[in-house]
Amino acid sequence: MKKALLTALACSIALLSTKAEVETYKIDPVHSSVNFEIRHFVSKTKGSFNQFEGTILFDAKDPSKSSVEATIQVPSVNTANEKRDAHLQEDDFFNAAKFPVITFKSTKWVAGDDDNEFEVTGLLTMLDVSQKVTLDVELLGIGPGMKGAQLSGWEIETELDRTEWGINGGKPAVGTDVDITINIEAIKQ
């Protein structure tokens, strides 16, 4: 009986430690940014989204168990020009009245050659169209923050063809390829 109890206790501890491998981090929008850059005639125009949220589940020992879900509020687009920002809300671009949210949900994490680099594949949904995208993700670090909080820092890059989501406005003056750079500071929950 004592041996069975010890075996059950050891199995319970093993299960708990396995589950503890996956850490949950909530994106801190105050210390994070979602930025984009797109060709306009012969130069590039930069912009960002100011309202977004998301959760990262990260397993450092087995990244394939990691995942991320995030949402971006389209009306928060900011290109430092109110007229352009209003135009981006219209039907020929984001159609924010009908589709006010962009979502991303990962489906696969693959570790890169460096322990802190990952390819994260998932579904990006804009204008009710979901397309598979792969993000180049770098874990910048995990460490202590204010008031004892544990933080994780991430840098994400990818390039999208906006026409794959039906965003066709402004062509040919506005390019189709959009460079995305996201910097995330997330707080362990």
Beta strands, then each sheet from edge to edge (+ up, - down):
strand 1: 22-27
strand 2: 33-40
strand 3: 43-49
strand 4: 52-59
strand 5: 67-73
strand 6: 77-78
strand 7: 101-111
strand 8: 117-126
strand 9: 129-144
strand 10: 150-161
strand 11: 174-188
sheet 1: 6+ 3- 2+ 11- 1+ 4- 5+ 7- 8+ 9- 10+
end
